[in-house]
């Protein structure tokens, strides 16, 4: 954890909870697929740029994973029951216009309501 909890200021507790939420949200399968597709795309471009023909296969697999991530992100934004309509429209536009980054940002910034 980046911040220590022994401070009595409220700002520190808020920052700690935000860091913990980010750590929890980046374990979402949709985020992992998006990150994997981004890494594979960069790797494929580097391989192709150095003359390896297999770079095309890596790029194609990155595009397929990116498409799965994009569709999954759009479905999750539409089904987001905890979002108000304005937030839903904002996230839908962001995910549709910037597919890999928008979906990963949605998964990182999303807050889950957990009832106990």
C-alpha positions in Angstrom: 0.0 0.0 0.0 1.3 3.4 -0.8 -0.1 5.2 2.3 0.2 4.3 5.9 -3.0 4.0 7.9 -1.7 5.3 11.2 -2.5 8.9 10.4 -5.7 10.4 11.8 -6.4 12.7 8.9 -9.5 11.9 6.8 -7.7 12.5 3.5 -5.3 9.6 4.2 -8.2 7.2 4.8 -9.9 8.3 1.6 -6.6 7.9 -0.4 -6.1 4.4 1.1 -9.6 3.3 0.2 -9.1 4.6 -3.4 -5.8 2.7 -3.7 -7.5 -0.5 -2.4 -10.4 0.0 -4.8 -8.0 0.3 -7.8 -6.2 -2.9 -6.7 -9.4 -4.8 -6.5 -10.8 -3.5 -9.8 -7.7 -4.3 -11.8 -8.4 -8.0 -11.1 -11.6 -7.9 -13.1 -11.3 -10.3 -16.1 -12.4 -7.6 -18.5 -9.5 -5.4 -17.4 -7.0 -8.2 -17.7 -8.2 -9.1 -21.2 -7.9 -5.4 -22.2 -4.4 -5.1 -20.8 -3.4 -8.4 -22.5 -4.7 -7.3 -25.9 -2.8 -4.0 -25.5 0.5 -5.7 -24.6 0.0 -8.3 -27.4 -0.6 -5.5 -29.9 2.6 -3.6 -29.0 4.5 -6.9 -29.0 3.1 -7.7 -32.5 4.0 -4.3 -33.9 7.6 -4.6 -32.5 7.9 -8.1 -34.0 6.5 -7.0 -37.3 8.7 -3.9 -37.3 11.8 -6.2 -36.9 10.8 -8.3 -39.9 9.3 -11.3 -38.1 6.3 -12.6 -40.0 4.8 -14.1 -36.8 4.1 -10.5 -35.7 1.0 -10.6 -37.9 -0.4 -13.5 -35.9 0.3 -11.7 -32.6 -1.4 -8.6 -34.0 -4.4 -10.6 -35.1 -4.8 -12.2 -31.7 -4.5 -8.8 -30.1 -7.3 -7.5 -32.3 -9.5 -10.5 -31.5 -8.9 -10.1 -27.7 -9.5 -6.3 -28.1 -12.8 -6.9 -29.8 -13.9 -9.3 -27.0 -12.8 -6.7 -24.4 -14.6 -3.9 -26.3 -17.9 -5.8 -26.5 -17.7 -7.0 -22.9 -17.0 -3.4 -21.7 -20.0 -2.0 -23.7 -22.3 -4.7 -22.2 -21.0 -4.0 -18.7 -21.6 -0.3 -19.0 -25.1 -0.8 -20.4 -25.9 -3.3 -17.6 -24.3 -1.0 -14.9 -27.1 -0.9 -12.4 -25.1 1.3 -10.0 -24.6 4.1 -12.6 -26.9 7.0 -13.0 -28.0 7.8 -16.6 -25.5 10.6 -17.1 -22.5 8.5 -16.0 -23.7 5.6 -18.1 -23.8 7.8 -21.2 -20.3 9.2 -20.4 -18.8 5.8 -20.0 -20.5 4.4 -23.0 -19.2 7.2 -25.2 -15.7 6.8 -23.7 -15.6 3.0 -24.2 -16.9 3.3 -27.8 -14.6 6.0 -28.9 -11.4 4.8 -27.2 -11.9 1.0 -27.1 -8.9 -0.4 -25.2 -8.2 2.5 -22.9 -11.9 3.4 -22.3 -12.8 -0.1 -21.2 -9.7 -0.4 -18.9 -10.5 3.0 -17.3 -14.1 1.9 -16.8 -13.0 -1.2 -14.9 -10.4 0.7 -12.9 -12.7 3.6 -11.9 -15.8 1.5 -11.3 -17.0 1.1 -7.7 -18.9 -2.1 -6.7 -21.7 -1.9 -4.2 -21.3 -4.8 -1.9 -24.0 -5.6 0.5 -23.3 -7.5 3.7 
